[in-house]
Amino acid sequence: MTHRGSRMIVIGRLRAKPLLAGQLLCALAAAGLIARQARGANVTEVAMNLLFGNLVVTAALAAAIFGFVGFFRAWRRRDAWIVHDGAQLYRGTDAAWPLALIRDVVIERNDLGIASLRLVVDDDSEVTRELVKLYLLEDSPDAVRGGVMFAVGRMRSPGGSVSVH
């Protein structure tokens, strides 16, 4: 695989199946909630019921739309690969980190409990950088973590070769 004139090494790939299912479920939920709320004789009454009718249903509708948008954004990156060229680590075309600054790869959960692989980057900040959510990985998280750490170790090693006996 060639990218920008350099040789790229694939570490992991992303998958699309959970993203399509999430989009479908969110779209069906939004359609059902709109159908439940959209009662009225004219457009004004329908809009008022959607916005100010049952507030719980309106909040659920907003959550379904928010979920659909989130799954759609992730779906657009479905064909992305996690690759490196010996100097940079890339996640598709939207994110890149210098291998020299990567210290570790950890699994963390966000406030909603969604696990992701995150990079510990040595750039004087206290936050980690999200590499990929675990449900998007085609490969095992340990394999991707090992591939990233191997690339970092290889970049930091002296010019000689390493052999194990």
N, C-alpha and C positions, 0 to 999 in steps of 0.2 A: 504494500500500500504506500503510495507516494503522496506527500502533502507538502505544498509550497517548496518543491524541489529538494526535499530531504527525505530520508528513509524513516518511516514511522513504524513503530512496533506496537501491536495491539495488545492491550492489557485486559480489557473487558468490553462487553457490548451491552446495549440496553434493549429492552423488549417492549412491545406495545400492547399485548393482550390485556393486562389489568387496566390500562388506560382507556381502551375502548369500552370495557365493561363499566368502568366508573362513569364515563361520559353518558353511556346509555342509561344507567340507573339514575343519574342526576337529571337527564332530560325527561325521562318518564315521570320522575317525582315532580319536576317543575310543571309538566303538562297536566298531571293529575291535580296538583294544587291550584293551578290557574283555572282549570275547569270547575273545581269546587268553589273558588272565590268569585268567578266571573258570572254573577247573576245580576240581571237588570234589564231594563227595557231599552236603554240607549247606551251609547258609548260613555257618556259621563258617569252614569250609574255603575257601569262595569268597572271603569277606572277607579271610582271612589271605593267600591267593594274590594278591589285588588289592593289598594293602598291602605285603606282605613277600615276594612271589614274586620274579620277575626284576626287580631294581631299575632296570635300564635301561628296561624296558617301563613300570614304574610312573612313572618320571620323564617319559617320553614322554607317558603318559596325563595327568599333571599339566600338562604343557606344552600339550596339546591342549585341556584344559578351560580353562586360563588364556587361550589364544588365542580360544576360543569366547566367553568372558565379555568379553574386550576388543573383539571384533568386534560383540558384541551391544550393548555400551555405545555404541559409535560408531554403530551402526545406529539407535539410538533418536534420534540427532540428525540423521537422514538428510534431513529436510525443513527443516533450518535454512537460513537465509539470512544472508549477511554484509551488513549494512545500516548506514546512519548517518542521523542526524536533524539534522546540522549541529553537534551538540555532543558526541555520544557515538557510538562505533563498537560495534555489537552483533554477536555470533555467536549466532544463535538467541536463546533466552531465558536461556541459562545463563552468558553472559559479556558484559561491557561494559567499554569503556575510554574515558576522555575524549579527544577528538581533540586537545586542547591539549597533552596529555602525550606523544603519539606523535611520535617523532623519525624513525623509519625502519621499513621492512618488509624483512626479510632471509629468505633461504632457508637453513636449517641442517639438518644431519643428526644424528640421535641416535646412541647407541652401536650400535644395530642397523642403522644405515644408512637409516632411514626419514626422508625429507625432509619438512619442514614449513615453512609460512610463519610467521614469528615477528615480533612487534612489539618494537621497541626503544622502551621507555617511559621517560620522564624522571621517575623517582620515587625517585631515590637508591639504587637497587638495581643489582646487577651482572648480573641475569638478564634474559633476554628472555621475553616472554609468547607462548605458542603461540596463533596465530590458527586455523590449520587444517592438517591433514596434506595433502600434495599429492595423494595418491591419492583423497581425498574431494572434491576440487574438480571441479565441472562445467566451469568456465571455466579459461582458462589462468592460471598463477600470475602472469605479468607483467601481465595485465589486472587481476587483483585487487589486486596491489601498486600499480599505477598509479591505480586507483580510490581506494584508501585514501590514497595520497599526495596525490591531487587534493583529496580531502575535507579533509585536514589543511591543505593550502595555501590552500584556499578559506576555511577557518575562520580562518586567521591573516591573510589579506589584509585591507587596509582596505576600508571600505564601497563603494568605487568598483568599477566593472566592469573587467574585463581583456579586451583585444582583441589579436589577433595579425594583423599584416598581412604 
